């Protein structure tokens, strides 16, 4: 399935001078979990500054577990240089992804496969969130924006 919406979030959206830090991914995951509980998360093409949730950088998606497991892994990361985080409904046994694997540099509107949301950390510059769920995309913008604009 192709995404309907692509949301880009830069450091200013997080009231920060840096982007793609572990805590920002945690914030995104919590917003996603509020609307889409019951996702299992796969990661691919992950390169970090600090501890990594996976042993090596490769395009083959690796199952991390539920949202709580990915939050726990992301909290230990200083910053993501790259990474693709794909949320798939838990009801799907064998998740399907695009051929060739998941790369950060893939076209933003690339096929999501069985994922309902795909979060990418792009070169420590911005987060890209692709989803076929317009309500989820709108909520990410509203909640991140609401938090950033509150004092």
VOVEXDO-174058 format. One record per residue: residue number from 0; residue in three letters; x, y, z of N, C-alpha, C, O in turn. Coordinates in Angstrom, 2 decimals, padded with zeros to 5 digits. Layout:
% VOVEXDO-174058
+-----+------+---------+---------+---------+---------+---------+---------+---------+---------+---------+---------+---------+---------+
! pos ! code !    n_xx !    n_yy !    n_zz !   ca_xx !   ca_yy !   ca_zz !    c_xx !    c_yy !    c_zz !    o_xx !    o_yy !    o_zz !
+-----+------+---------+---------+---------+---------+---------+---------+---------+---------+---------+---------+---------+---------+
! NUM !  ALA !       X !       Y !       Z !       X !       Y !       Z !       X !       Y !       Z !       X !       Y !       Z !
...
+-----+------+---------+---------+---------+---------+---------+---------+---------+---------+---------+---------+---------+---------+
***
This chain:
% VOVEXDO-174058
+-----+------+---------+---------+---------+---------+---------+---------+---------+---------+---------+---------+---------+---------+
! pos ! code !    n_xx !    n_yy !    n_zz !   ca_xx !   ca_yy !   ca_zz !    c_xx !    c_yy !    c_zz !    o_xx !    o_yy !    o_zz !
+-----+------+---------+---------+---------+---------+---------+---------+---------+---------+---------+---------+---------+---------+
!   0 !  UNK !  000.84 ! -001.17 !  000.00 !  000.00 !  000.00 !  000.00 !  000.90 !  001.24 !  000.00 !  001.93 !  001.27 !  000.67 !
!   1 !  UNK !  000.50 !  002.23 ! -000.74 !  001.23 !  003.50 ! -000.82 !  000.72 !  004.45 !  000.27 ! -000.46 !  004.43 !  000.61 !
!   2 !  UNK !  001.61 !  005.27 !  000.82 !  001.15 !  006.22 !  001.84 !  000.30 !  007.32 !  001.23 !  000.53 !  007.74 !  000.09 !
!   3 !  UNK ! -000.68 !  007.79 !  001.98 ! -001.50 !  008.93 !  001.57 ! -000.87 !  010.22 !  002.06 ! -000.98 !  011.27 !  001.43 !
!   4 !  UNK ! -000.20 !  010.12 !  003.20 !  000.37 !  011.31 !  003.84 !  001.82 !  011.08 !  004.21 !  002.21 !  009.99 !  004.63 !
!   5 !  UNK !  002.61 !  012.13 !  004.06 !  004.00 !  012.11 !  004.50 !  004.21 !  013.37 !  005.34 !  003.99 !  014.49 !  004.88 !
!   6 !  UNK !  004.63 !  013.16 !  006.57 !  004.87 !  014.26 !  007.50 !  006.37 !  014.37 !  007.71 !  007.04 !  013.37 !  007.99 !
!   7 !  UNK !  006.90 !  015.57 !  007.58 !  008.32 !  015.82 !  007.87 !  008.41 !  016.66 !  009.12 !  007.72 !  017.67 !  009.27 !
!   8 !  UNK !  009.28 !  016.23 !  010.01 !  009.48 !  016.94 !  011.27 !  010.96 !  017.27 !  011.41 !  011.82 !  016.39 !  011.32 !
!   9 !  UNK !  011.26 !  018.54 !  011.64 !  012.65 !  018.95 !  011.78 !  012.93 !  019.35 !  013.23 !  012.03 !  019.28 !  014.06 !
!  10 !  UNK !  014.14 !  019.78 !  013.55 !  014.46 !  020.09 !  014.95 !  013.51 !  021.09 !  015.60 !  013.16 !  020.95 !  016.77 !
!  11 !  UNK !  013.09 !  022.11 !  014.85 !  012.19 !  023.12 !  015.42 !  010.87 !  022.52 !  015.90 !  010.28 !  023.01 !  016.86 !
!  12 !  UNK !  010.41 !  021.47 !  015.24 !  009.17 !  020.82 !  015.65 !  009.29 !  020.19 !  017.04 !  008.29 !  019.93 !  017.70 !
!  13 !  UNK !  010.52 !  019.95 !  017.46 !  010.78 !  019.35 !  018.78 !  011.41 !  020.35 !  019.74 !  011.89 !  019.98 !  020.81 !
!  14 !  UNK !  011.40 !  021.64 !  019.34 !  012.03 !  022.70 !  020.14 !  013.47 !  022.32 !  020.47 !  013.90 !  022.37 !  021.62 !
!  15 !  UNK !  014.20 !  021.95 !  019.44 !  015.56 !  021.46 !  019.61 !  016.44 !  021.99 !  018.49 !  015.94 !  022.43 !  017.45 !
!  16 !  UNK !  017.72 !  021.94 !  018.71 !  018.66 !  022.30 !  017.65 !  019.15 !  021.07 !  016.90 !  019.79 !  021.18 !  015.85 !
!  17 !  UNK !  018.85 !  019.89 !  017.44 !  019.26 !  018.65 !  016.80 !  018.03 !  017.82 !  016.47 !  016.94 !  018.03 !  017.02 !
!  18 !  UNK !  018.22 !  016.89 !  015.56 !  017.10 !  016.06 !  015.15 !  017.52 !  014.60 !  015.14 !  018.71 !  014.28 !  015.14 !
!  19 !  UNK !  016.54 !  013.75 !  015.12 !  016.73 !  012.30 !  015.04 !  017.36 !  011.73 !  016.32 !  018.08 !  010.73 !  016.26 !
!  20 !  UNK !  017.10 !  012.36 !  017.45 !  017.59 !  011.82 !  018.71 !  016.60 !  010.77 !  019.22 !  015.42 !  010.79 !  018.87 !
!  21 !  UNK !  017.09 !  009.87 !  020.04 !  016.27 !  008.77 !  020.53 !  014.99 !  009.22 !  021.21 !  013.94 !  008.62 !  020.99 !
!  22 !  UNK !  015.07 !  010.26 !  022.02 !  013.87 !  010.73 !  022.74 !  012.80 !  011.28 !  021.79 !  011.61 !  011.21 !  022.10 !
!  23 !  UNK !  013.22 !  011.82 !  020.64 !  012.24 !  012.28 !  019.65 !  011.49 !  011.10 !  019.05 !  010.28 !  011.18 !  018.82 !
!  24 !  UNK !  012.20 !  010.01 !  018.79 !  011.52 !  008.81 !  018.30 !  010.54 !  008.30 !  019.35 !  009.44 !  007.87 !  019.01 !
!  25 !  UNK !  010.94 !  008.33 !  020.60 !  010.04 !  007.91 !  021.69 !  008.76 !  008.76 !  021.66 !  007.67 !  008.21 !  021.79 !
!  26 !  UNK !  008.89 !  010.06 !  021.51 !  007.71 !  010.94 !  021.45 !  006.81 !  010.58 !  020.27 !  005.59 !  010.51 !  020.41 !
!  27 !  UNK !  007.40 !  010.35 !  019.12 !  006.63 !  009.94 !  017.94 !  005.91 !  008.62 !  018.18 !  004.73 !  008.47 !  017.85 !
!  28 !  UNK !  006.62 !  007.67 !  018.75 !  006.03 !  006.35 !  019.01 !  004.85 !  006.45 !  019.97 !  003.87 !  005.72 !  019.82 !
!  29 !  UNK !  004.94 !  007.32 !  020.96 !  003.83 !  007.47 !  021.91 !  002.60 !  008.07 !  021.24 !  001.48 !  007.67 !  021.54 !
!  30 !  UNK !  002.80 !  009.03 !  020.34 !  001.68 !  009.59 !  019.59 !  001.05 !  008.51 !  018.71 ! -000.17 !  008.38 !  018.65 !
!  31 !  UNK !  001.89 !  007.74 !  018.03 !  001.39 !  006.66 !  017.17 !  000.64 !  005.62 !  017.99 ! -000.43 !  005.16 !  017.60 !
!  32 !  UNK !  001.21 !  005.24 !  019.13 !  000.59 !  004.21 !  019.97 ! -000.79 !  004.64 !  020.48 ! -001.68 !  003.80 !  020.61 !
!  33 !  UNK ! -000.97 !  005.92 !  020.75 ! -002.26 !  006.41 !  021.23 ! -003.38 !  006.15 !  020.21 ! -004.52 !  005.89 !  020.59 !
!  34 !  UNK ! -003.06 !  006.23 !  018.94 ! -004.06 !  006.01 !  017.89 ! -004.03 !  004.61 !  017.30 ! -005.06 !  004.09 !  016.87 !
!  35 !  UNK ! -002.86 !  004.01 !  017.28 ! -002.69 !  002.69 !  016.67 ! -002.02 !  001.74 !  017.65 ! -000.88 !  001.34 !  017.44 !
!  36 !  UNK ! -002.73 !  001.36 !  018.73 ! -002.14 !  000.38 !  019.65 ! -002.05 ! -000.98 !  018.95 ! -002.74 ! -001.23 !  017.97 !
!  37 !  UNK ! -001.21 ! -001.82 !  019.45 ! -001.13 ! -003.17 !  018.91 ! -000.25 ! -003.30 !  017.68 ! -000.43 ! -004.23 !  016.89 !
!  38 !  UNK !  000.69 ! -002.38 !  017.50 !  001.63 ! -002.53 !  016.39 !  002.87 ! -003.28 !  016.86 !  003.27 ! -003.19 !  018.02 !
!  39 !  UNK !  003.46 ! -004.03 !  015.94 !  004.78 ! -004.58 !  016.19 !  005.72 ! -003.84 !  015.25 !  005.34 ! -003.46 !  014.14 !
!  40 !  UNK !  006.94 ! -003.64 !  015.70 !  007.87 ! -002.76 !  015.00 !  009.06 ! -003.51 !  014.44 !  009.70 ! -004.33 !  015.11 !
!  41 !  UNK !  009.34 ! -003.21 !  013.19 !  010.50 ! -003.73 !  012.48 !  011.43 ! -002.55 !  012.20 !  010.96 ! -001.44 !  011.95 !
!  42 !  UNK !  012.73 ! -002.79 !  012.25 !  013.69 ! -001.74 !  011.94 !  014.66 ! -002.23 !  010.87 !  014.94 ! -003.42 !  010.76 !
!  43 !  UNK !  015.16 ! -001.28 !  010.09 !  016.12 ! -001.60 !  009.03 !  016.98 ! -000.37 !  008.77 !  016.60 !  000.75 !  009.10 !
!  44 !  UNK !  018.14 ! -000.60 !  008.18 !  019.06 !  000.47 !  007.77 !  019.36 !  001.42 !  008.94 !  019.41 !  002.64 !  008.75 !
!  45 !  UNK !  019.55 !  000.87 !  010.12 !  019.79 !  001.70 !  011.31 !  021.28 !  001.93 !  011.52 !  022.08 !  000.99 !  011.57 !
!  46 !  UNK !  021.61 !  003.20 !  011.64 !  022.96 !  003.61 !  012.02 !  022.80 !  004.68 !  013.09 !  022.03 !  005.62 !  012.92 !
!  47 !  UNK !  023.53 !  004.53 !  014.19 !  023.33 !  005.43 !  015.32 !  024.64 !  006.02 !  015.83 !  025.74 !  005.55 !  015.54 !
!  48 !  UNK !  024.47 !  007.06 !  016.60 !  025.53 !  007.57 !  017.46 !  025.14 !  007.06 !  018.84 !  024.08 !  007.43 !  019.36 !
!  49 !  UNK !  025.96 !  006.24 !  019.42 !  025.61 !  005.60 !  020.69 !  025.07 !  004.20 !  020.42 !  025.18 !  003.69 !  019.30 !
!  50 !  UNK !  024.50 !  003.57 !  021.44 !  024.01 !  002.19 !  021.30 !  022.96 !  002.07 !  020.19 !  022.19 !  003.00 !  019.95 !
!  51 !  UNK !  022.94 !  000.94 !  019.52 !  021.99 !  000.69 !  018.44 !  021.03 ! -000.43 !  018.84 !  021.42 ! -001.36 !  019.56 !
!  52 !  UNK !  019.77 ! -000.35 !  018.38 !  018.82 ! -001.42 !  018.69 !  019.07 ! -002.70 !  017.89 !  018.48 ! -003.74 !  018.18 !
!  53 !  UNK !  019.96 ! -002.63 !  016.89 !  020.28 ! -003.80 !  016.07 !  021.79 ! -003.95 !  015.96 !  022.52 ! -002.96 !  016.08 !
!  54 !  UNK !  022.28 ! -005.18 !  015.73 !  023.73 ! -005.40 !  015.70 !  024.46 ! -004.81 !  014.49 !  025.64 ! -004.50 !  014.57 !
!  55 !  UNK !  023.75 ! -004.65 !  013.36 !  024.42 ! -004.12 !  012.17 !  023.41 ! -003.43 !  011.26 !  022.20 ! -003.67 !  011.34 !
!  56 !  UNK !  023.94 ! -002.57 !  010.40 !  023.10 ! -001.83 !  009.47 !  022.83 ! -002.69 !  008.24 !  023.76 ! -003.07 !  007.53 !
!  57 !  UNK !  021.56 ! -002.98 !  008.00 !  021.18 ! -003.74 !  006.81 !  019.73 ! -003.44 !  006.46 !  018.96 ! -003.02 !  007.32 !
!  58 !  UNK !  019.36 ! -003.65 !  005.19 !  018.00 ! -003.31 !  004.74 !  016.94 ! -004.35 !  005.10 !  015.75 ! -004.08 !  004.94 !
!  59 !  UNK !  017.35 ! -005.51 !  005.56 !  016.38 ! -006.55 !  005.92 !  015.72 ! -006.16 !  007.24 !  016.41 ! -006.01 !  008.25 !
!  60 !  UNK !  014.39 ! -005.99 !  007.25 !  013.71 ! -005.59 !  008.49 !  013.89 ! -006.63 !  009.60 !  013.73 ! -007.83 !  009.38 !
!  61 !  UNK !  014.21 ! -006.14 !  010.78 !  014.40 ! -006.97 !  011.97 !  013.29 ! -006.63 !  012.96 !  013.08 ! -005.46 !  013.28 !
!  62 !  UNK !  012.60 ! -007.65 !  013.45 !  011.53 ! -007.43 !  014.42 !  012.12 ! -007.06 !  015.78 !  012.94 ! -007.79 !  016.33 !
!  63 !  UNK !  011.69 ! -005.90 !  016.30 !  012.10 ! -005.46 !  017.63 !  011.08 ! -005.92 !  018.67 !  011.45 ! -006.34 !  019.76 !
!  64 !  UNK !  009.80 ! -005.82 !  018.32 !  008.72 ! -006.20 !  019.24 !  007.62 ! -005.16 !  019.20 !  007.44 ! -004.46 !  018.20 !
!  65 !  UNK !  006.89 ! -005.05 !  020.30 !  005.79 ! -004.10 !  020.37 !  006.33 ! -002.68 !  020.55 !  007.55 ! -002.47 !  020.60 !
!  66 !  UNK !  005.42 ! -001.71 !  020.64 !  005.83 ! -000.31 !  020.76 !  006.68 ! -000.09 !  022.01 !  007.65 !  000.66 !  021.97 !
!  67 !  UNK !  006.32 ! -000.73 !  023.10 !  007.11 ! -000.60 !  024.33 !  008.54 ! -001.06 !  024.15 !  009.46 ! -000.45 !  024.69 !
!  68 !  UNK !  008.75 ! -002.13 !  023.41 !  010.11 ! -002.64 !  023.17 !  010.92 ! -001.65 !  022.34 !  012.10 ! -001.44 !  022.61 !
!  69 !  UNK !  010.29 ! -001.05 !  021.33 !  011.02 ! -000.08 !  020.51 !  011.29 !  001.20 !  021.31 !  012.35 !  001.81 !  021.16 !
!  70 !  UNK !  010.35 !  001.60 !  022.14 !  010.58 !  002.77 !  023.00 !  011.79 !  002.52 !  023.90 !  012.66 !  003.37 !  024.03 !
!  71 !  UNK !  011.83 !  001.36 !  024.50 !  012.95 !  001.01 !  025.38 !  014.28 !  001.05 !  024.62 !  015.27 !  001.56 !  025.14 !
!  72 !  UNK !  014.30 !  000.52 !  023.41 !  015.52 !  000.52 !  022.60 !  015.91 !  001.94 !  022.18 !  017.09 !  002.30 !  022.21 !
!  73 !  UNK !  014.92 !  002.76 !  021.80 !  015.19 !  004.12 !  021.33 !  015.71 !  005.02 !  022.45 !  016.50 !  005.93 !  022.19 !
!  74 !  UNK !  015.28 !  004.78 !  023.67 !  015.72 !  005.61 !  024.79 !  017.22 !  005.52 !  025.02 !  017.81 !  006.44 !  025.60 !
!  75 !  UNK !  017.85 !  004.46 !  024.57 !  019.29 !  004.29 !  024.77 !  020.11 !  004.91 !  023.64 !  021.34 !  004.98 !  023.74 !
!  76 !  UNK !  019.46 !  005.37 !  022.58 !  020.16 !  005.91 !  021.41 !  020.36 !  007.41 !  021.58 !  019.42 !  008.14 !  021.89 !
!  77 !  UNK !  021.61 !  007.87 !  021.38 !  021.87 !  009.30 !  021.41 !  021.24 !  009.97 !  020.19 !  020.46 !  010.91 !  020.33 !
!  78 !  UNK !  021.58 !  009.47 !  019.00 !  021.05 !  010.04 !  017.76 !  021.08 !  008.99 !  016.65 !  022.00 !  008.18 !  016.56 !
!  79 !  UNK !  020.05 !  009.04 !  015.82 !  019.98 !  008.15 !  014.66 !  020.54 !  008.90 !  013.45 !  020.08 !  009.99 !  013.11 !
!  80 !  UNK !  021.54 !  008.31 !  012.80 !  022.05 !  008.87 !  011.55 !  021.16 !  008.43 !  010.39 !  020.98 !  009.16 !  009.41 !
!  81 !  UNK !  020.60 !  007.23 !  010.51 !  019.64 !  006.72 !  009.54 !  018.81 !  005.67 !  010.25 !  019.16 !  005.21 !  011.33 !
!  82 !  UNK !  017.71 !  005.30 !  009.62 !  016.88 !  004.25 !  010.18 !  015.48 !  004.27 !  009.61 !  014.92 !  005.33 !  009.34 !
!  83 !  UNK !  014.93 !  003.08 !  009.44 !  013.55 !  002.91 !  009.00 !  012.85 !  002.08 !  010.08 !  013.33 !  001.01 !  010.46 !
!  84 !  UNK !  011.72 !  002.59 !  010.57 !  010.97 !  001.95 !  011.64 !  009.56 !  001.72 !  011.11 !  008.81 !  002.68 !  010.91 !
!  85 !  UNK !  009.20 !  000.47 !  010.89 !  007.93 !  000.12 !  010.25 !  006.99 ! -000.51 !  011.28 !  007.30 ! -001.53 !  011.88 !
!  86 !  UNK !  005.82 !  000.12 !  011.47 !  004.80 ! -000.39 !  012.38 !  003.78 ! -001.23 !  011.63 !  003.11 ! -000.75 !  010.72 !
!  87 !  UNK !  003.68 ! -002.49 !  012.02 !  002.81 ! -003.47 !  011.37 !  001.78 ! -003.96 !  012.39 !  002.15 ! -004.25 !  013.53 !
!  88 !  UNK !  000.51 ! -004.08 !  012.01 ! -000.48 ! -004.63 !  012.95 ! -000.05 ! -006.00 !  013.48 !  000.42 ! -006.85 !  012.73 !
!  89 !  UNK ! -000.22 ! -006.20 !  014.77 !  000.17 ! -007.47 !  015.40 ! -000.57 ! -008.67 !  014.83 ! -000.09 ! -009.80 !  014.92 !
!  90 !  UNK ! -001.73 ! -008.42 !  014.24 ! -002.53 ! -009.52 !  013.68 ! -001.90 ! -010.12 !  012.42 ! -002.31 ! -011.20 !  011.98 !
!  91 !  UNK ! -000.92 ! -009.45 !  011.84 ! -000.26 ! -009.96 !  010.64 !  000.90 ! -010.85 !  011.07 !  001.84 ! -010.38 !  011.71 !
!  92 !  UNK !  000.82 ! -012.12 !  010.72 !  001.84 ! -013.07 !  011.14 !  003.18 ! -012.88 !  010.46 !  004.18 ! -012.63 !  011.13 !
!  93 !  UNK !  003.20 ! -012.97 !  009.15 !  004.44 ! -012.83 !  008.36 !  004.33 ! -011.51 !  007.60 !  003.70 ! -011.45 !  006.54 !
!  94 !  UNK !  004.96 ! -010.47 !  008.12 !  004.87 ! -009.15 !  007.49 !  005.60 ! -009.11 !  006.16 !  006.69 ! -009.67 !  006.01 !
!  95 !  UNK !  004.99 ! -008.44 !  005.20 !  005.60 ! -008.26 !  003.89 !  006.09 ! -006.84 !  003.72 !  005.43 ! -005.89 !  004.14 !
!  96 !  UNK !  007.26 ! -006.68 !  003.11 !  007.86 ! -005.38 !  002.88 !  008.27 ! -005.27 !  001.43 !  008.20 ! -006.25 !  000.68 !
!  97 !  UNK !  008.71 ! -004.07 !  001.01 !  009.12 ! -003.89 ! -000.38 !  010.36 ! -004.72 ! -000.71 !  011.21 ! -004.95 !  000.15 !
!  98 !  UNK !  010.42 ! -005.16 ! -001.94 !  011.58 ! -005.96 ! -002.35 !  012.82 ! -005.08 ! -002.31 !  012.77 ! -003.88 ! -002.58 !
!  99 !  UNK !  013.93 ! -005.69 ! -001.97 !  015.18 ! -004.94 ! -001.84 !  015.41 ! -004.42 ! -000.45 !  016.46 ! -003.86 ! -000.16 !
! 100 !  UNK !  014.42 ! -004.61 !  000.44 !  014.57 ! -004.16 !  001.82 !  014.14 ! -002.72 !  002.03 !  013.67 ! -002.05 !  001.11 !
! 101 !  UNK !  014.32 ! -002.27 !  003.25 !  013.94 ! -000.91 !  003.63 !  015.19 ! -000.06 !  003.80 !  016.04 ! -000.35 !  004.65 !
! 102 !  UNK !  015.29 !  000.98 !  003.01 !  016.43 !  001.90 !  003.07 !  015.92 !  003.29 !  003.41 !  014.86 !  003.70 !  002.94 !
! 103 !  UNK !  016.66 !  004.00 !  004.21 !  016.31 !  005.38 !  004.56 !  016.13 !  006.22 !  003.30 !  015.23 !  007.06 !  003.24 !
! 104 !  UNK !  016.97 !  006.02 !  002.31 !  016.94 !  006.83 !  001.10 !  015.89 !  006.40 !  000.08 !  015.81 !  006.98 ! -001.00 !
! 105 !  UNK !  015.08 !  005.40 !  000.40 !  014.00 !  005.02 ! -000.51 !  013.09 !  006.22 ! -000.76 !  013.02 !  007.15 !  000.05 !
! 106 !  UNK !  012.41 !  006.19 ! -001.89 !  011.43 !  007.23 ! -002.20 !  010.45 !  007.35 ! -001.02 !  009.99 !  006.35 ! -000.48 !
! 107 !  UNK !  010.13 !  008.59 ! -000.65 !  009.25 !  008.79 !  000.51 !  007.88 !  008.16 !  000.32 !  007.27 !  007.71 !  001.29 !
! 108 !  UNK !  007.39 !  008.11 ! -000.91 !  006.08 !  007.53 ! -001.18 !  006.17 !  006.06 ! -001.56 !  005.26 !  005.52 ! -002.18 !
! 109 !  UNK !  007.28 !  005.40 ! -001.19 !  007.46 !  003.99 ! -001.51 !  006.39 !  003.13 ! -000.82 !  005.84 !  003.50 !  000.22 !
! 110 !  UNK !  006.12 !  002.00 ! -001.42 !  005.14 !  001.05 ! -000.90 !  005.45 !  000.70 !  000.56 !  006.59 !  000.40 !  000.91 !
! 111 !  UNK !  004.44 !  000.75 !  001.39 !  004.59 !  000.45 !  002.82 !  004.51 ! -001.05 !  003.11 !  004.78 ! -001.47 !  004.23 !
! 112 !  UNK !  004.14 ! -001.85 !  002.13 !  003.94 ! -003.27 !  002.40 !  002.81 ! -003.43 !  003.41 !  001.75 ! -002.83 !  003.26 !
! 113 !  UNK !  003.05 ! -004.24 !  004.44 !  002.03 ! -004.45 !  005.48 !  002.07 ! -003.40 !  006.58 !  001.24 ! -003.43 !  007.49 !
! 114 !  UNK !  003.02 ! -002.49 !  006.53 !  003.13 ! -001.46 !  007.57 !  002.01 ! -000.44 !  007.42 !  001.61 ! -000.10 !  006.30 !
! 115 !  UNK !  001.50 !  000.04 !  008.54 !  000.52 !  001.13 !  008.52 !  001.20 !  002.48 !  008.71 !  000.61 !  003.53 !  008.43 !
! 116 !  UNK !  002.44 !  002.43 !  009.18 !  003.21 !  003.66 !  009.35 !  004.70 !  003.31 !  009.23 !  005.15 !  002.26 !  009.68 !
! 117 !  UNK !  005.43 !  004.22 !  008.61 !  006.87 !  004.05 !  008.48 !  007.53 !  005.36 !  008.89 !  007.26 !  006.41 !  008.31 !
! 118 !  UNK !  008.40 !  005.28 !  009.88 !  009.13 !  006.44 !  010.38 !  010.57 !  006.30 !  009.92 !  011.17 !  005.23 !  010.04 !
! 119 !  UNK !  011.12 !  007.38 !  009.38 !  012.52 !  007.35 !  008.95 !  013.31 !  008.49 !  009.59 !  012.84 !  009.63 !  009.66 !
! 120 !  UNK !  014.50 !  008.16 !  010.05 !  015.45 !  009.16 !  010.53 !  016.37 !  009.45 !  009.37 !  017.07 !  008.55 !  008.89 !
! 121 !  UNK !  016.38 !  010.69 !  008.90 !  017.15 !  011.00 !  007.71 !  018.34 !  011.89 !  008.02 !  018.21 !  013.09 !  008.22 !
! 122 !  UNK !  019.51 !  011.25 !  008.05 !  020.79 !  011.96 !  008.12 !  020.87 !  012.99 !  009.25 !  021.46 !  014.06 !  009.08 !
! 123 !  UNK !  020.30 !  012.69 !  010.38 !  020.24 !  013.57 !  011.56 !  019.60 !  014.92 !  011.24 !  019.75 !  015.87 !  012.02 !
! 124 !  UNK !  018.89 !  015.03 !  010.12 !  018.31 !  016.30 !  009.68 !  016.82 !  016.43 !  009.94 !  016.34 !  017.49 !  010.36 !
! 125 !  UNK !  016.07 !  015.35 !  009.70 !  014.63 !  015.40 !  009.89 !  014.07 !  013.99 !  010.02 !  014.72 !  013.00 !  009.65 !
! 126 !  UNK !  012.85 !  013.92 !  010.56 !  012.08 !  012.68 !  010.60 !  011.08 !  012.74 !  009.46 !  010.52 !  013.80 !  009.17 !
! 127 !  UNK !  010.84 !  011.62 !  008.83 !  009.81 !  011.49 !  007.82 !  008.87 !  010.39 !  008.28 !  009.30 !  009.29 !  008.61 !
! 128 !  UNK !  007.58 !  010.70 !  008.30 !  006.57 !  009.72 !  008.72 !  005.61 !  009.52 !  007.55 !  004.92 !  010.46 !  007.14 !
! 129 !  UNK !  005.57 !  008.32 !  007.01 !  004.69 !  007.98 !  005.89 !  003.60 !  007.04 !  006.40 !  003.88 !  006.09 !  007.12 !
! 130 !  UNK !  002.36 !  007.33 !  006.01 !  001.24 !  006.49 !  006.44 !  000.08 !  006.60 !  005.47 ! -000.09 !  007.62 !  004.79 !
! 131 !  UNK ! -000.70 !  005.55 !  005.40 ! -001.93 !  005.57 !  004.62 ! -003.10 !  006.04 !  005.49 ! -004.22 !  006.17 !  005.00 !
! 132 !  UNK ! -002.84 !  006.31 !  006.76 ! -003.86 !  006.71 !  007.74 ! -003.78 !  008.23 !  007.93 ! -002.94 !  008.73 !  008.68 !
! 133 !  UNK ! -004.67 !  008.97 !  007.26 ! -004.67 !  010.43 !  007.33 ! -004.94 !  010.94 !  008.73 ! -004.43 !  012.00 !  009.11 !
! 134 !  UNK ! -005.73 !  010.22 !  009.51 ! -006.01 !  010.63 !  010.89 ! -004.73 !  010.55 !  011.72 ! -004.46 !  011.44 !  012.53 !
! 135 !  UNK ! -003.96 !  009.51 !  011.52 ! -002.69 !  009.37 !  012.22 ! -001.74 !  010.51 !  011.84 ! -001.11 !  011.10 !  012.71 !
! 136 !  UNK ! -001.63 !  010.80 !  010.57 ! -000.74 !  011.89 !  010.11 ! -001.17 !  013.21 !  010.74 ! -000.32 !  013.97 !  011.23 !
! 137 !  UNK ! -002.46 !  013.50 !  010.73 ! -002.97 !  014.75 !  011.30 ! -002.68 !  014.82 !  012.80 ! -002.31 !  015.87 !  013.32 !
! 138 !  UNK ! -002.85 !  013.70 !  013.49 ! -002.59 !  013.67 !  014.93 ! -001.12 !  013.90 !  015.25 ! -000.79 !  014.58 !  016.22 !
! 139 !  UNK ! -000.24 !  013.36 !  014.45 !  001.20 !  013.59 !  014.66 !  001.48 !  015.09 !  014.55 !  002.16 !  015.66 !  015.40 !
! 140 !  UNK !  000.96 !  015.71 !  013.50 !  001.17 !  017.14 !  013.32 !  000.57 !  017.95 !  014.46 !  001.20 !  018.87 !  014.98 !
! 141 !  UNK ! -000.65 !  017.61 !  014.86 ! -001.32 !  018.35 !  015.93 ! -000.61 !  018.16 !  017.27 ! -000.37 !  019.14 !  017.98 !
! 142 !  UNK ! -000.28 !  016.94 !  017.62 !  000.31 !  016.70 !  018.94 !  001.73 !  017.19 !  019.05 !  002.11 !  017.75 !  020.08 !
! 143 !  UNK !  002.51 !  017.01 !  018.03 !  003.89 !  017.52 !  018.06 !  003.82 !  019.05 !  018.04 !  004.51 !  019.71 !  018.82 !
! 144 !  UNK !  003.01 !  019.61 !  017.18 !  002.86 !  021.07 !  017.11 !  002.31 !  021.66 !  018.38 !  002.78 !  022.71 !  018.83 !
! 145 !  UNK !  001.33 !  021.00 !  018.98 !  000.72 !  021.48 !  020.22 !  001.76 !  021.51 !  021.34 !  001.83 !  022.48 !  022.09 !
! 146 !  UNK !  002.55 !  020.47 !  021.43 !  003.58 !  020.39 !  022.47 !  004.64 !  021.46 !  022.23 !  005.13 !  022.07 !  023.18 !
! 147 !  UNK !  005.00 !  021.70 !  020.96 !  006.05 !  022.66 !  020.63 !  005.60 !  024.10 !  020.83 !  006.41 !  024.98 !  021.11 !
! 148 !  UNK !  004.29 !  024.33 !  020.68 !  003.81 !  025.70 !  020.82 !  003.32 !  026.03 !  022.21 !  002.95 !  027.18 !  022.48 !
! 149 !  UNK !  003.33 !  025.05 !  023.12 !  002.92 !  025.33 !  024.49 !  004.14 !  025.79 !  025.29 !  005.27 !  025.43 !  024.99 !
! 150 !  UNK !  003.88 !  026.59 !  026.28 !  005.00 !  027.14 !  027.07 !  005.33 !  026.28 !  028.26 !  006.24 !  026.60 !  029.02 !
+-----+------+---------+---------+---------+---------+---------+---------+---------+---------+---------+---------+---------+---------+
***
